[in-house]
């Protein structure tokens, strides 16, 4: 075995880049050339004088750009001080702290290697290996000793605890050849981490969605990807043998764009799970650009986030940002990204729909996926961004040791979901993982008509037999259909978390913040006397509840629950969100023997939408044939838009036929989601 390891190490050493010709990892001569003019030197010097958080990086860069020995001396002192530190715990730790210490030491050591004496190089390199790299890899990577698997911690922790000491191993590979076999293992592990498919027995999801998303949230996607891509950058600079090709990398950058919300202020992002509203993915996009994966739309995103205050961002005025941020290319950034207005991440259960990429437009985010770790118990939840504001919100989170983190923020009550007898998902799922994850499917984007279906039945199956939520967005109205059935009778609640002010106005709950305003109008179940009841249990009630403010667990905030009267096993909620409440369309309820409907009228344009009650599972072995309005169909959802009395567009949700008076407009032997417009049927 030792002979095999020796041969691997020898081959790896031969493949390494040339010896002590200067830094090899990040602050190479080619990378810093653009900073060696007067303006660049001044920026670097100012940064070195003021930077505290990234002191090692700033001093190392200042030495590389200016050649001033005082900066190299300061880096040497930091490195030697770390080697002298002793005490009860001589290692830097087997977690994130130790991993980031490895990165710091690697950057400093690589930058001033030629400034150090041979004895100092040996001493520092040995300390990096014994106090940083070896303890981390013993726990996280090496087969002889490791205690973790991708199934236990195969997400952002694993990426940091392997790839950051990987950068350190690259830095000391000449002084400490014992790291060369470890680097070979990291080489194969990089593809294993990216391709982790999840685990049935351990109820773990795949780390990455097949469309490039990362299930743990935007913030952790930024963190996990950036640590890997930084390692990939250092590897490409230091070695001639390439890392395995990972085709999915081509898709990961677009994830951050698809879930962002451009507005007049700071860029926002969908903050499902343990993320934050202003989390950004600038770091992965910078490293993707550096690694040659370049899209002009990345420049659009980086222009929005160049000065982000998000702690894990790469700012263009940070040490790494001065070197790698493509600031000179930002002038070529397009006005808007060349991406569709809707995106689906089916493996992790996210969908996003927007009416435009222009700032301050409207964006709807839907989540119904896996619950575990940084992903909350929020199957079926949704967020709404409108006119520059996040009006319908995720409750957020707080620092993890606080009891409110588990007791409130991660639980179903903190999200825009439906509850049964006060329960959504099993509270234990946030720790053990949801055995039956939710899904988001059947994304339809036909311009002014959009649709997606969220299935939250699995995560809520201790109570629910059916927990389906359909979002049908037509012009300036979003209709939400909740199709619910439970194991026994009980009380349902439809939760709504918001930011801003809320007031009751007739049948509506109006929510406003800044210049943004919407109205939420329950249509079904039917109210017995028009407006919400305040204290009468026999009528539909709007109940104010108390939650907790995002990242402020001691601050109570209100949210609302729409509560139908009495107890039931079957419930159909139909709720309208009016995006233009100052000038709303006319909306009326429609009813048939086996259908609920909604009519939306604005001027000479009219849309009728029907929920076919025969298609809610009660028929099973017979088809759900029904007459909805004047149309014959077996569709679960059906919408027809007319202008001046002439039908111009049809939406068929899970239907196999549509016909009237002998004319067949859709004929499919299997049920499909389709739009027919201008005589053309598009199946999604």
C-alpha positions in Angstrom: 0.0 0.0 0.0 2.8 2.4 0.9 4.4 1.7 -2.5 1.2 2.5 -4.3 0.8 5.8 -2.4 4.4 6.7 -3.1 3.9 6.1 -6.9 0.7 8.2 -6.8 2.6 11.0 -5.0 5.5 10.8 -7.4 3.2 11.1 -10.4 1.3 13.9 -8.8 4.5 15.8 -8.0 5.6 15.5 -11.6 2.3 16.9 -12.8 2.5 19.9 -10.5 3.4 23.3 -11.9 7.0 24.5 -11.7 8.5 25.1 -8.3 9.1 28.4 -6.6 8.5 30.7 -9.4 6.1 32.7 -7.3 2.6 32.1 -6.0 0.7 29.4 -7.9 -2.8 29.4 -6.4 -4.6 32.7 -6.5 -2.4 35.8 -6.5 -0.4 34.7 -9.5 1.5 37.2 -11.7 -1.1 36.8 -14.5 -4.0 37.4 -12.1 -2.6 40.5 -10.4 -1.1 42.2 -13.5 -4.1 44.5 -13.9 -3.5 45.9 -10.3 0.1 47.0 -10.8 -0.8 50.4 -12.2 -0.9 53.4 -9.9 -4.7 53.2 -9.3 -4.6 49.5 -8.6 -1.7 49.9 -6.2 -3.5 52.6 -4.3 -6.7 50.5 -3.9 -4.6 47.6 -2.7 -2.7 49.7 -0.2 -5.9 51.3 1.2 -7.4 47.8 1.6 -4.4 46.5 3.4 -4.5 49.3 5.9 -8.2 49.0 6.7 -9.2 45.4 6.1 -9.8 43.4 9.3 -12.0 40.5 8.3 -9.8 39.3 5.4 -6.5 40.6 6.8 -4.3 37.8 5.6 -5.7 38.1 2.1 -5.3 41.9 2.0 -1.7 41.9 3.3 -0.8 39.1 0.9 -2.2 40.9 -2.0 -0.4 44.1 -1.0 2.9 42.3 -1.0 2.3 40.8 -4.4 1.3 44.1 -6.0 3.6 46.6 -4.3 6.7 44.4 -3.4 6.8 46.3 -0.1 8.6 44.1 2.4 6.5 45.4 5.3 3.5 43.6 4.0 5.4 40.3 3.5 6.7 40.7 7.0 3.2 41.2 8.4 2.0 38.0 6.6 5.0 36.1 7.9 4.3 37.2 11.5 0.6 36.1 11.1 1.8 32.7 9.8 4.4 32.2 12.5 2.0 33.4 15.2 -0.4 30.7 14.2 2.4 28.1 14.3 3.4 29.3 17.9 -0.1 29.1 19.2 -0.4 26.3 21.6 -2.6 25.2 24.5 -5.2 22.6 25.2 -6.4 22.4 21.6 -3.5 22.5 19.2 -5.6 21.7 16.2 -7.6 24.4 14.4 -10.7 22.3 14.6 -12.5 19.8 12.4 -15.2 22.1 11.3 -15.7 25.4 9.4 -13.4 27.3 11.6 -10.5 25.0 10.9 -11.3 24.9 7.2 -11.3 28.7 6.9 -8.0 28.9 8.9 -6.6 26.5 6.3 -7.6 28.8 3.5 -6.1 31.8 5.3 -2.8 30.1 5.9 -2.7 28.8 2.3 -3.1 32.2 0.8 -0.5 33.7 3.1 2.0 30.9 2.7 1.6 30.7 -1.1 1.9 34.5 -1.5 5.2 34.9 0.5 6.8 31.5 0.0 9.9 33.0 -1.6 10.1 35.6 1.2 10.4 32.9 3.8 13.6 31.1 4.8 13.7 27.4 4.1 13.4 26.7 7.8 10.3 28.9 8.1 8.7 27.3 5.0 9.2 23.8 6.6 7.9 24.9 9.9 4.8 26.7 8.5 4.0 24.0 6.0 4.2 21.3 8.7 1.9 23.3 11.0 -0.6 23.7 8.2 -0.6 19.9 7.6 -0.7 18.8 11.2 -3.0 21.4 12.7 -5.3 22.0 9.8 -5.3 19.7 6.8 -4.8 16.3 8.5 -7.4 16.7 11.3 -10.0 17.9 8.7 -9.4 15.2 6.2 -9.2 12.5 8.8 -12.8 13.3 9.8 -14.2 14.2 6.4 -12.4 12.4 3.6 -9.8 9.8 4.3 -11.1 6.2 4.2 -8.9 5.0 7.0 -10.3 7.4 9.6 -13.3 9.4 8.4 -16.5 9.5 10.4 -18.8 11.2 7.9 -20.4 10.3 4.6 -22.1 12.4 2.0 -25.3 10.9 3.4 -24.6 12.5 6.8 -23.1 15.9 6.0 -23.0 16.0 2.2 -23.9 19.6 1.8 -22.2 22.9 2.5 -20.2 21.7 5.5 -18.6 18.9 3.5 -17.7 21.2 0.7 -15.9 23.6 3.0 -14.3 21.0 5.2 -12.7 19.2 2.2 -12.1 21.8 -0.5 -10.7 24.5 1.7 -8.0 22.3 3.2 -7.6 21.1 -0.4 -6.4 24.7 -1.2 -4.0 24.4 1.7 -2.7 21.0 0.5 -2.0 22.6 -2.9 -0.1 25.4 -1.2 2.2 23.1 0.7 2.5 20.2 -1.7 6.2 20.8 -2.4 7.2 21.0 1.2 4.9 18.2 2.4 4.5 15.5 -0.3 2.3 13.5 2.2 -0.6 15.6 0.9 -0.3 14.4 -2.7 -2.3 11.2 -2.2 -4.9 13.3 -0.4 -5.1 15.6 -3.4 -5.7 12.6 -5.7 -8.6 11.6 -3.4 -10.1 15.1 -3.5 -9.9 15.0 -7.3 -12.4 12.1 -7.5 -14.4 13.3 -4.5 -15.2 16.6 -6.3 -17.3 14.7 -8.8 -18.8 12.4 -6.1 -20.0 15.5 -4.1 -21.6 17.2 -7.1 -23.2 14.0 -8.2 -24.5 12.8 -4.8 -28.0 11.4 -5.7 -29.6 11.3 -2.2 -30.3 8.3 0.0 -33.6 6.3 0.3 -32.7 4.7 3.7 -31.3 7.9 5.2 -34.0 10.1 3.8 -31.6 12.5 2.2 -32.1 14.5 -1.0 -29.7 15.0 -3.8 -27.4 17.9 -3.1 -28.0 19.5 -6.5 -31.2 19.7 -8.6 -30.7 18.5 -12.2 -31.4 22.1 -13.3 -28.6 23.4 -11.1 -30.3 24.4 -7.9 -29.1 23.7 -4.4 -31.8 22.5 -2.0 -30.4 24.1 1.2 -31.2 27.7 0.1 -29.6 30.5 -1.8 -27.3 31.5 1.0 -25.9 28.0 1.4 -25.7 27.5 -2.3 -23.5 30.5 -2.5 -21.3 29.2 0.3 -21.0 25.6 -0.9 -20.4 26.4 -4.5 -17.9 29.1 -3.8 -15.7 26.9 -1.7 -15.6 24.3 -4.3 -15.0 26.7 -7.2 -12.2 28.5 -5.3 -10.5 25.1 -4.9 -11.1 24.4 -8.6 -9.4 27.8 -9.4 -6.4 27.0 -7.3 -6.1 23.5 -8.8 -6.2 24.8 -12.3 -3.4 27.3 -11.5 -1.2 24.8 -9.6 -1.5 21.6 -11.5 -1.5 20.4 -15.1 -3.9 17.5 -14.5 -7.5 18.6 -14.7 -10.3 17.9 -12.2 -13.1 15.7 -13.5 -15.6 17.5 -15.8 -18.9 18.4 -14.1 -21.5 19.3 -16.7 -23.9 20.5 -14.0 -21.6 23.5 -13.3 -22.9 25.0 -16.6 -26.3 25.3 -14.9 -25.5 26.4 -11.4 -24.9 30.0 -12.2 -28.4 30.5 -13.6 -30.0 29.3 -10.3 -28.9 32.5 -8.6 -30.4 34.6 -11.4 -33.7 32.7 -11.6 -34.4 33.1 -7.9 -33.4 36.7 -7.6 -35.7 39.7 -7.5 -34.3 42.9 -9.1 -35.7 46.1 -7.6 -34.9 49.7 -7.0 -33.0 48.8 -3.8 -30.7 46.0 -2.8 -31.2 42.8 -4.9 -33.5 40.3 -3.1 -33.7 36.5 -3.5 -36.2 33.8 -2.5 -35.3 33.2 1.1 -36.8 29.7 1.7 -35.0 27.9 4.5 -32.0 29.2 6.3 -31.3 32.0 3.9 -31.8 35.7 4.1 -33.8 38.1 1.9 -30.6 39.7 0.6 -28.5 36.6 0.1 -26.7 36.7 -3.2 -24.6 34.3 -5.3 -21.9 36.7 -6.5 -19.1 34.5 -5.2 -20.0 31.4 -7.3 -20.5 33.6 -10.4 -17.2 35.3 -10.0 -15.5 31.9 -9.7 -17.4 30.4 -12.6 -16.3 33.4 -14.7 -12.7 32.8 -13.6 -13.0 29.1 -14.5 -14.1 30.0 -18.0 -17.9 29.4 -17.6 -19.1 32.8 -18.8 -22.5 34.1 -19.7 -23.2 37.8 -20.4 -26.2 37.5 -18.0 -23.7 36.7 -15.2 -22.4 40.3 -15.7 -25.9 41.6 -15.2 -26.2 39.8 -11.9 -22.7 40.8 -10.8 -23.5 44.5 -11.6 -26.4 44.2 -9.2 -24.3 42.7 -6.4 -20.9 44.3 -6.9 -21.2 46.2 -3.6 -23.5 43.8 -1.7 -23.2 43.8 2.0 -24.1 40.1 2.2 -21.4 38.5 4.4 -20.6 35.7 1.9 -20.5 37.9 -1.2 -17.4 38.7 -3.2 -17.4 42.5 -3.3 -15.4 44.1 -6.0 -13.4 46.1 -3.4 -12.5 43.0 -1.4 -9.0 41.3 -1.7 -10.3 38.5 -3.9 -12.7 40.8 -5.6 -9.9 43.2 -6.7 -8.2 40.2 -8.4 -11.1 38.2 -9.7 -14.2 40.3 -10.0 -14.7 41.0 -13.7 -15.2 44.8 -13.1 -13.8 45.8 -16.4 -16.4 43.6 -18.1 -19.4 45.1 -16.3 -19.8 47.7 -19.0 -20.8 44.9 -21.3 -23.6 43.7 -19.0 -26.9 43.4 -20.7 -29.8 45.6 -19.5 -31.8 42.4 -18.6 -30.8 38.7 -18.4 -31.6 36.5 -21.4 -33.6 34.0 -19.4 -37.2 32.9 -19.4 -39.6 34.4 -16.9 -40.3 31.1 -15.2 -38.1 28.3 -13.9 -38.7 24.9 -12.3 -36.3 22.9 -10.0 -38.3 19.7 -9.9 -35.8 17.6 -7.8 -35.7 20.1 -4.9 -39.3 21.4 -5.3 -38.8 25.1 -6.2 -40.6 27.1 -8.9 -40.4 30.8 -9.8 -42.7 32.8 -12.1 -42.4 36.5 -12.9 -44.2 38.9 -15.3 -40.9 40.6 -16.3 -37.2 40.8 -15.6 -37.5 44.6 -15.2 -36.9 46.0 -11.7 -39.9 46.2 -9.4 -42.0 43.7 -11.4 -44.0 40.9 -9.8 -42.4 37.5 -8.9 -44.0 34.5 -7.3 -41.9 31.8 -5.6 -43.3 28.4 -4.7 -41.6 25.6 -2.6 -42.7 22.1 -1.9 -39.7 19.8 -1.5 -37.6 18.1 1.0 -37.5 19.1 4.7 -34.2 18.6 6.6 -31.4 20.6 8.0 -31.4 24.1 6.5 -34.6 23.4 4.5 -37.7 24.2 6.6 -41.1 22.5 7.0 -42.6 24.6 4.3 -44.1 22.3 1.7 -46.6 24.2 -0.4 -45.4 27.6 0.8 -45.1 30.7 -1.5 -43.6 34.1 -1.5 -44.7 37.2 -3.4 -42.5 40.1 -4.6 -44.4 43.1 -6.0 -43.5 46.7 -7.0 -40.1 46.4 -5.3 -41.2 44.8 -2.1 -41.5 41.4 -0.6 -45.1 41.5 0.6 -45.9 37.8 1.2 -43.0 36.5 3.1 -41.1 33.6 4.7 -40.8 34.1 8.4 -37.0 33.7 8.1 -34.8 32.4 10.8 -32.6 33.3 13.8 -29.3 32.1 15.1 -29.4 28.3 15.4 -28.8 27.9 19.1 -31.9 30.0 20.0 -34.8 27.8 21.0 -37.1 29.7 18.7 -35.2 28.4 15.7 -36.5 24.9 16.1 -39.7 25.8 17.9 -41.0 28.4 15.4 -38.9 29.4 12.4 -38.4 25.9 11.0 -42.0 24.7 11.6 -45.0 24.9 9.3 -46.7 27.6 11.3 -44.0 30.0 10.2 -44.9 29.6 6.5 -47.7 30.3 4.0 -49.2 26.8 4.2 -52.5 25.1 5.2 -52.8 23.5 8.7 -55.1 20.8 10.0 -55.9 21.0 13.7 -52.9 23.3 14.0 -50.5 20.9 12.3 -48.7 20.9 9.0 -45.6 18.7 8.7 -44.3 16.5 11.5 -42.1 18.8 13.6 -39.4 16.1 13.8 -38.9 16.2 10.0 -36.7 19.3 10.3 -34.2 17.1 12.2 -34.8 13.6 10.7 -35.8 14.6 7.2 -39.2 14.2 5.5 -39.6 10.6 4.4 -42.1 11.6 1.7 -41.0 14.9 0.1 -43.3 17.3 -1.6 -43.0 18.2 -5.3 -43.6 21.1 -7.6 -44.6 20.1 -11.2 -46.3 21.1 -14.4 -44.9 24.5 -14.9 -46.8 26.4 -17.6 -45.7 29.8 -18.9 -47.9 31.1 -21.7 -47.1 34.8 -21.2 -49.9 36.4 -19.3 -51.1 32.9 -18.1 -48.8 30.9 -15.8 -49.4 27.8 -13.7 -47.7 25.5 -11.4 -48.8 22.6 -9.1 -47.4 22.0 -5.6 -48.0 18.7 -3.9 -47.5 18.8 -0.1 -49.3 15.5 0.6 -46.1 13.5 1.4 -44.7 15.8 4.1 -48.1 16.2 5.7 -49.3 12.6 5.3 -49.8 12.1 9.1 -53.0 14.0 8.5 -53.5 14.7 4.8 -54.6 12.3 2.1 -54.6 15.2 -0.4 -52.7 18.4 0.0 -52.5 19.9 -3.5 -52.0 23.6 -4.2 -52.4 25.1 -7.7 -51.2 28.5 -8.6 -52.9 30.0 -11.7 -51.7 33.5 -12.6 -53.8 35.3 -15.2 -53.0 38.9 -16.0 -53.0 40.8 -12.7 -54.8 38.1 -10.6 -53.2 35.0 -9.0 -55.7 32.3 -8.1 -54.6 29.7 -5.5 -56.6 26.5 -5.4 -56.1 24.3 -2.3 -57.5 20.7 -2.7 -57.5 19.1 0.7 -58.6 15.9 2.3 -57.7 14.5 5.7 -57.9 11.2 7.5 -60.5 12.5 9.9 -62.7 15.6 10.4 -61.0 18.6 11.9 -60.3 22.3 11.6 -58.4 23.8 8.6 -56.4 27.0 8.6 -55.0 28.9 5.6 -51.9 30.9 6.7 -50.6 34.2 5.4 -47.4 35.8 6.5 -46.8 39.3 5.3 -44.5 42.3 5.7 -45.9 45.8 6.0 -49.4 46.9 7.1 -52.6 44.9 6.7 -56.2 46.0 7.0 -59.6 44.4 6.3 -61.5 46.1 3.6 -64.8 44.4 2.9 -64.1 40.9 1.5 -60.4 41.7 1.2 -57.3 41.8 3.3 -55.2 44.6 1.9 -51.4 44.4 2.4 -49.2 47.4 1.7 -45.5 48.3 2.1 -44.0 51.4 0.5 -45.5 51.8 -3.0 -46.5 48.2 -3.2 -50.1 47.0 -2.5 -52.1 43.8 -3.0 -55.4 42.5 -1.9 -56.1 38.9 -0.7 -59.7 37.8 -1.3 -61.0 34.4 -0.2 -63.6 33.1 -2.7 -64.2 29.5 -1.4 -65.3 28.3 1.0 -68.3 30.6 0.8 -68.7 33.3 3.3 -72.3 33.3 4.7 -72.6 37.1 4.8 -70.0 38.7 2.6 -67.3 40.2 4.8 -65.1 38.3 7.3 -66.6 37.5 10.6 -64.8 38.8 13.7 -66.0 36.5 16.3 -68.8 34.2 14.9 -67.6 30.6 14.6 -70.3 29.8 12.0 -68.8 32.1 9.4 -65.4 32.2 7.6 -63.1 34.1 9.9 -59.8 36.0 9.5 -57.9 35.4 12.6 -54.8 37.5 13.6 -52.0 35.4 15.1 -48.6 36.2 16.5 -45.3 35.1 14.9 -41.7 36.1 15.2 -39.7 38.7 13.1 -37.0 37.5 10.8 -33.6 37.4 12.7 -35.2 39.0 15.7 -36.6 36.1 17.7 -37.8 38.3 20.6 -39.9 40.6 18.4 -43.5 39.5 17.8 -45.1 40.2 14.4 -48.7 39.5 13.3 -49.8 37.1 10.6 -53.2 35.8 9.6 -55.1 32.6 9.3 -58.3 32.2 7.2 -60.4 29.7 9.2 -63.6 28.1 7.8 -66.4 27.3 10.1 -66.9 23.9 11.8 -65.0 20.7 11.1 -64.5 18.8 7.8 -62.5 16.1 6.1 -62.6 17.7 2.6 -61.9 21.4 2.0 -61.5 23.5 -1.1 -59.9 26.9 -0.7 -59.9 29.2 -3.7 -58.1 32.5 -2.9 -57.4 35.4 -5.2 -54.4 37.7 -4.9 -55.2 41.0 -6.7 -52.0 42.6 -7.9 -53.7 45.9 -8.8 -56.1 46.6 -6.0 -56.4 50.3 -6.9 -58.0 49.2 -10.2 -59.1 45.6 -9.7 -61.0 43.6 -12.3 -64.5 42.4 -11.5 -64.3 39.0 -9.8 -67.3 36.8 -9.1 -67.8 33.3 -7.8 -69.3 30.6 -10.1 -70.9 27.4 -9.0 -72.1 24.2 -10.8 -73.2 20.9 -9.4 -69.7 19.4 -9.3 -67.5 22.5 -9.8 -66.4 25.7 -8.3 -65.5 28.6 -10.5 -64.3 32.2 -10.8 -65.1 34.8 -13.4 -62.6 37.6 -14.0 -63.8 40.5 -16.1 -61.9 43.6 -17.2 -63.5 45.6 -20.0 -64.3 43.3 -22.9 -61.9 40.6 -21.7 -63.4 37.8 -19.6 -61.8 34.7 -18.1 -63.7 31.9 -16.5 -61.8 29.4 -14.4 -63.3 26.1 -13.2 -62.2 23.6 -10.6 -63.7 20.2 -11.5 -64.7 18.6 -8.2 -65.2 15.2 -10.0 -61.4 15.3 -10.7 -60.4 15.5 -7.1 -59.8 11.7 -6.7 -63.4 10.7 -5.8 -64.0 9.0 -9.2 -60.9 6.8 -9.3 -61.7 4.2 -11.9 -64.0 6.4 -13.9 -63.1 9.5 -15.8 -64.0 12.9 -14.4 -66.2 14.0 -17.3 -68.0 17.2 -16.6 -69.5 20.3 -18.2 -67.7 23.4 -17.1 -69.6 26.5 -18.3 -70.5 25.4 -21.8 -67.4 23.2 -22.3 -67.2 19.5 -22.0 -63.9 18.3 -20.5 -62.4 15.9 -17.9 -59.8 18.5 -16.9 -59.0 19.1 -13.2 -58.7 22.8 -13.9 -60.0 24.6 -16.9 -59.8 28.3 -17.9 -61.2 30.0 -21.0 -60.4 33.6 -21.9 -62.7 35.5 -24.3 -62.4 38.9 -25.9 -65.5 40.6 -27.2 -67.3 37.3 -26.6 -64.9 35.2 -28.7 -62.8 32.5 -27.0 -59.1 33.3 -27.6 -57.2 31.1 -25.1 -57.8 27.9 -23.2 -55.9 26.4 -20.3 -56.4 22.7 -19.6 -54.9 21.4 -16.4 -54.7 17.6 -16.2 -57.3 16.9 -18.9 -57.5 14.7 -21.9 -60.1 16.4 -24.0 -61.9 19.6 -24.6 -64.9 20.0 -26.9 -68.1 21.9 -27.5 -70.9 21.4 -30.0 -69.0 18.7 -31.9 -65.8 20.8 -32.1 -62.7 19.1 -30.5 -60.1 21.5 -29.3 -57.9 19.0 -27.4 -57.7 15.2 -27.8 -55.1 13.3 -25.9 -55.4 9.7 -24.5 -53.5 10.7 -21.4 -54.2 13.8 -19.3 -52.0 16.7 -20.0 -51.3 20.3 -19.0 -51.8 22.4 -22.1 -52.6 25.8 -23.5 -54.5 26.3 -26.7 -54.1 29.8 -28.3 -54.5 30.9 -31.9 -55.5 27.4 -32.9 -52.3 25.9 -31.6 -52.1 23.5 -28.7 -48.9 23.6 -26.6 -48.4 20.7 -24.1 -46.2 21.5 -21.1 
